[in-house]
Amino acid sequence: MKQTFISCSNDRLNVLVPRIKQFLSCDTTEYDMFGRHVRGYRSPDAPSIWIRDYSDMMRGFRYWETDMKSIVDHFAETQTAKGWFFDYFTMTPEKVPCERENWAKYVRVPVEADVEYRFIKAAYMAWQATGDDAWMKSLLPNMERALEYIMTDTWRWDAAVKLVKRAYTMDTWDFDYTAGRHPWLNFQITPHTFWGIMHGDNSGYYEAFLQLSDLYAHLKNTKRSEHWRKEAEDLRRRANKLCFNGKFYTHFVKRTPVTVKGVNEARQLSLSNPMDINRGMATHAMAVSILKEYKKRGRDTGAFAEWFSIDPPFPAGIWGDEKIVKGMYCNGGIMPLVGGEIARAAFEHGFEQYAVETLLKYEELTRSNESYLWYFPNGEHATIETSTSPDSSPTDGWGSSAMLYALMEGLAGIVDQHKLYTSVRLSPRWVAAGCADARACATYGASDANFEYAFAHDTAANRITIEILGAADVALHLLLPEGARAKTVTVNGKPAAHKNEKIEQSPYVNSSFTVKKKAVVVVSY
């Protein structure tokens, strides 16, 4: 079995794959759930398995994990008749020492609106890694019921604007603002709930609609595929019109009037913004604006990194817990999860050097072989004492997997566009990292499906050579040196059609071809 790796002239980049793999290897959880073995990856701040964290962490552990389906199956088995899923399950006592029972516990936080798209994302990625069409087809009714629930339930769907709604939480987090009506963190819907539209929910469902469309297309069900693609485009249009403020996505578009004193809500940049880019909801122009805003705040705020959960943060204590001060956790904490999403977006939208700098900043941050869910802006990491959660693991898989996602899909540029690497968008961006020679391999642990290449840049000859190992339809999207334009592209010595493109100031060359087993691609500029 081939191993997932990158190898280049910058050792700081080379260490990231094994380091992140080590973090994630410390986060595995296995249970016997009513006679069925399940294996998953725990949240960084609790020993439970949340579909939210898990579906994002799949972008990291898919490169070696053999069991991609048991957790998805368990969430599917426990889906309610109404269509909604639980947020998480556990057999580990959480609130120690007061809780000692090791019973099976399932939780759905009422204010959450994002759970259902997380399930679809997890199922889609498990299908990509395993290639199991029969299994995927068996889950389509679960996906359909989940989306019917989201788009019809009065707690989840705003019929007037036709977008997913939620209670007034901090971005995707799970407790809402009550204006002091509740004595602690509030997770319940009440007659006094402040409702609104959170952009990240809608970008998540936009991506889920497209994933479902792709699955139906693969199964030759054109009618359902076209249905979900249209739903996706309609949702995107409505969300972008309502939620984008000209610079970035407004944190919370209120449907129930409420004013939170002590913060300029119009300036609040929240963590789902780079995710909106990577899920495809933001246009290129919107993505550029968002990335420029992050760079600006990185210069202006004084924080060691601009990976804010939200900026500016809310006043201390207004959410019901005095621990939630400015710069802490979801109230302005610095999160590698956000940094990884920023890097992935930056690679895609013409900010490649900024993306490389972000990866290197994470490498420096984790050189002690510790990675935390969040940090204070001064660099101090989370602790149990400063957290509202029962744990503060130094092996954060949520953020580290986002960084691996940016490294493998953004810098190495290996993106599976279908399943089992049979259709690959190949976007090597080693030029941005100053690497003349590099190798990269992406492997799915569940199937051994892989895609590997070697990159060589001869600056004297103005030539880049890519040797590809693996059978795939390849869409090449190659970053060239500053100011360059491709003159010719050859595949195994034969000319291939190509097109030059500029993304912001970054020159790329695009070409498409099929590799049966091995190919040597030469780009002269």
FENVEN-V173443 format. One record per run of one state. SS is the DSSP state (H for helix, E for strand, - for the rest). FROM is the first residue (numbers start at 0). LEN is the number of residues. If there is no record, write none. Layout:
# FENVEN-V173443
ss = (SS:SS)
from = (FROM:FROM)
len = (LEN:LEN)
This chain:
# FENVEN-V173443
ss = (-:E:-:H:-:E:-:E:-:E:H:-:H:-:E:-:E:-:H:-:H:-:E:-:E:-:E:-:E:-:E:-:E:-:E:-:H:-:H:E:-:E:-:E:-:H:-:E:-:H:-:H:-:E:-:E:-:E:-:E:-:E:-:H:-:H:-:E:-:E:-:E:-:E:-:H:-:E:-:E:-:H:-:E:-:E:-:E:-:E:-:E:-:E:-:E:-:E:-:E:-)
from = (0:4:8:10:25:27:33:35:41:48:50:61:69:77:87:90:104:107:114:130:132:150:156:158:162:164:165:167:168:169:175:176:185:186:194:197:198:218:221:243:244:248:249:252:254:264:267:268:270:271:278:283:300:307:308:309:311:327:328:330:332:333:334:335:348:351:365:370:371:374:375:380:381:394:395:396:411:413:416:422:426:429:433:436:443:449:458:462:469:471:479:487:491:493:495:498:503:505:515:517:524)
len = (4:4:2:15:2:6:2:6:7:2:11:8:8:10:3:14:3:7:16:2:18:6:2:4:2:1:2:1:1:6:1:9:1:8:3:1:20:3:22:1:4:1:3:2:10:3:1:2:1:7:5:17:7:1:1:2:16:1:2:2:1:1:1:13:3:14:5:1:3:1:5:1:13:1:1:15:2:3:6:4:3:4:3:7:6:9:4:7:2:8:8:4:2:2:3:5:2:10:2:7:1)
